[in-house]
């Protein structure tokens, strides 16, 4: 959701901004149904619950049990036919094409109420893989998400998050 969207009328816009809020990039907390009532998706983080995270927010890099690294992703979907959605998620380091990792799958969603009281469907705790993270503390990772339901509704969201790599997971060969 963007605070630069279509004019909703002074009182409605004021109420929306008061409830949702705007980050430095002009994006809200990611919760709320689309203004036009169509399909939309909001990418966030979180393993067990949706956590809104605007672009340029900080997200911890998690070392998985099989040796890979990931960030937890979750999303809220509005205007979709549940219970299973097709998800396409890619990650890349600040738009470096050689670092693209693509993840595709059918994901189960559950009905939830978002932060402003709207009904949504949530997918929680997808481990979005990150390519070669050992020297990437403080760097930006771009996440691009597209979801589609059985009726052909689709929506996309993109976020750039700054990765926090735990000291013990950093390579000793890093320049910084």
N, C-alpha and C positions, 0 to 999 in steps of 0.2 A: 504494500500500500504506500502511496506517495502522498506527502502533504502538498504536492504541487498539482493535484488532480483537478477535475472539473469543479466549478463553483457550486457549492451545495446550499448556498444561502448563508448569510452571516451567522445566524444562531446555530444552524446545523453544523457548519464548519467549525465554529468555536467549540461546540460540544464535542465533536469528533477529535479535535486537537487536544482538548482537555483530558479526554479519556485515553486516547492512544499515545499522544506525545510525538515529538519529532526529534530525531537524532541530528547530529551535525550534517549528515548528508541529505537531509530532507525526507528520510524514510521513517515511518512509524515503528512500533514494536512488532509489526508483522501480524497482528491479530485484527480480525475484522473482515466481514464479508465484502465482496467487491461492490462498488457503487452501482454498477449497471446490472447486478444480479446474475452475471454470467459466471463461467468457470474461472477460477483463479487458484493459485497455489502460493504459499509463503514458505520459503526455505528457512529453517532455523537449526539450532543445535539441540542437544539433549539426548540422553540414552533412555530414560524412563518417563520423561515428560517433555513436551515441547518447550523450548526456551528460545524466545525471540533474540536474534542477534543481527543488528544492522551490518551493512558492509563496513569494512575496516575494523570490526570488532575483533577482540582477541579470543582465540579458541585453542585449548590445549591439544597437542598431538599425543595420541595414545599408542603405546606399543602393544600390539596384539600378541596373543599366545603363540601364534605361528611365525612370529618374527617380522610381520608386516607392520606398517604404521597407518593410522587413520585418524580422522576426526569424526565425532558422533554427529550425525545429521538426523533431523526430524522435519516433517512438514505438516502444514495444515492445508487441506483442500476444501474448496467451496464450490458448490454447483456441480458436483460429480455424482455419478451412480456408483454406490459402493458395491461390494465389500472388498474387491480386489482391483487395484490400479496397476497399469504398466508404468514403470519408472525407468527413466534414462537419466543417469547422473554422471557427470564428468568432473574430474579435478585436474588442475594444471597449475604449475607455479607461475604466477604473474604472466600468464599468456605465453609461456614457453612451450611451443608445440611438441617438442621432444619429451615433455613430461606429462602428456595427457594420459589419464587412466579413465576408461569407460566402464561403467557398471550398469547393467540392465537387469530387470527382473520384475516379476509380478509380486506386489507387496499387499499385504492385508492392511486394511485401515479400520479404525474404530470411531464411532461417533463421540464427539467431545463438544464442550462449550468453550469458545475462545475467551480471551481476556476481557472482551467487551460484551459478552453474552450472546454471540452469534453461534449457530450450529455449524460445525465443521466436521471433517473426517481427518483423523491424525494417523500418520505413520511415525512410529517412534523408534529411535535407536538403530539407524542404519550406519554401519562402519564404512564411511567413505575413504577408500584407500588413497594414500599419498605416495607419489614416486620419490625415491631417494631423499629422505628428509633429514639425514644426520647433520647437515650443515645449513639447515634452513630456518633456524630460530630467528624470529622477527620478520620473516619474509611473508609475502602475500600469496595465498592460494585462492584461485578462482574456482568456484563451484557453480555448475550450470545444471539445472534440474528441469525436466519436462515430464509431465504425467499425462496419461490418456486413460479414459474409461471405456467400457464395452459399448457405450453409445456414441463414441467418437469425440466426446468433449476432451479438450486438451488445454493445458496451461503451462507456463514456464516461469521460472524465477532464477536469478543469478545473484550471487554474493561473492565478495572478495573478503576473506578473513585473514587476519595476521596470526601466524602460527607461533605458539609457545612450546618449544621443545624442551623437555626436562633435561637438566644438566647431565644426568647419567645416561641419557640417550643421544647426546651429541657426540660426534666423532672428534677424537683428539687432533685430527688432521685439518680441522676447520681453520680458515684464515682469521676469523674474528674471535 
